[in-house]
Amino acid sequence: MTYEQIRRAITARMVAFTGIEQERIFYPNAQYPAQNQDSSGVFKPPADGLWCRLNIQHATAFMAGMADQPYTRKPGIIVVQCFARLRTGMRGLNELADALEAHFAYWTDGDLECIEASQVGAGEYEGFYQINVNIRFRAG
């Protein structure tokens, strides 16, 4: 699989996720909707509720076999950064993490295979509490 095929498959899976409204999910290097920009075009998070940001982090590819030609595997981690306003509790974030795990863990699409999902607390920053839902994957 190419890196672009991996990106398209993971993005399509995230677009199919119904655990949060799509307008609350921000995709890598995509244009922000008008309601999420200030007058200078800088990102402005939703005024209330949870929101997420999708990231695909590739690890070092490795040769997994040799037949007529080398066979390469491309491992990585899907990181869904999930945010809630400070002092609003953990329930919504935990339920969102559970829904993301149910949606991505052990899902396959062709040569792309997602494995387990983990929730990692990332702490407080600029008025938000953040968790990351990390889903390991391998392609090829």
N, C-alpha and C positions, 0 to 999 in steps of 0.2 A: 504494500500500500504506500502511496505517496503521502507526504505531509498534508497536502491539500485534501486528499480523500479522507484522511483522519479528521481534519478540521470540519469538513462538510458533514461527516457522519455524526460527530459529537454535537455539532451545532444543531443539526436536524433533531437529534434526540432531545436536546434542551428545549427546542421550540415546541416539541410535543409534550413537555412537562406541564401538568395542570395544577401543580401544588401551589403556585403563586401566579398572579396575572403576568402575562408576557411583557407588559409595559414596565414592570418592576424588575426585569432581568436585563442586564447590560452586557453586550457581547464585545469580544476583543476588537479594538480599532474600528468600531462602528460609529456612525454619527449618532449623537444624542438627539432624542426627540425634543421639540421646542419647549415642552413643559419642564425639561430637565437641564435647561441652560439658563444662565443669567444673561444680562444684556450684552456681556462681552463674549458669550459663547462658552464660558467655563461651566463645567459640570455642576449641577445642583441636584442633590438627591431628592427623592420624593418627600413631600411635606410630612407624611405620617406613614405608619406601617412598616413592614419588612421590605427589603429589596436585596437583590443579588447581583453579583458580577461573575461571569464565566471566564475562566482562564484555562488554557491547555498548556501544560509544561512538559516538554519532551526531555527524556533522559538520553544517555548515550546509546546509540544504536549498536547492535552487535551482529556478527555473522553467526547464524544459527545452523547452517548446513551448507553442503556443497554437493550439487548434482550436476546438471548441465551448466549451471551457473550458480554463483553464490546466492544464498538465501539470507536476507537480513530481517531481523526483528527490531521494532521500534517501540520501546517501552516509554511510559510517561505517566503523568498524573493529571486528571481533570480536577481543577480546584474551583469550587463554587464558593465564593466569598459571600456570606450572608450577614446582613446588617439589621440591627434594631436600635431604635433610639435608647439612650441611656435610661436606666431606672424603669424600664417597661417589662422586666422579667425575662425568663429564659424559655417559657413554655412555647411561644411562637417559633423561636429559633430551633428548639428541639424537635417540634413537629415538622418543621420545614426540612431539617436534616434527615429525619426518618423518611419523609416522602421522597427526598432526593436519593437516599439509599435504596428504597424500594424501586425507584425508576431506573437507576443506573447499575447497581451491583449485579454482577453475573449476566449482564446483557451482552449480546454479540450482534455484530453486523458484518457479515462477510469475514474478512481476516482481522477485524477489530474485536477484541474481547476485553470487556471491563471486568474487574475482579472486585475485591472488597471495598467498602466505603468506610471512612473514619471521620469522626468529628473532632476538630482541634480548636480549642479556644484561642483566639488571637487578641483578646482584651479590648480595652477602650481606646478610642481615638476620635477626636473632633466631634464629640457629641453622640457617638454610636458605639454599641457593643458589637463585636465581630466574632463570628465563628467561621471556620473554613471546613467545608465538606470535601474531603480528598478521596478520589476514586482512582485506584491504580488501573492502568490499561496496558495492553500490549497489542501491537499490530504486526502482521506479517507471519 
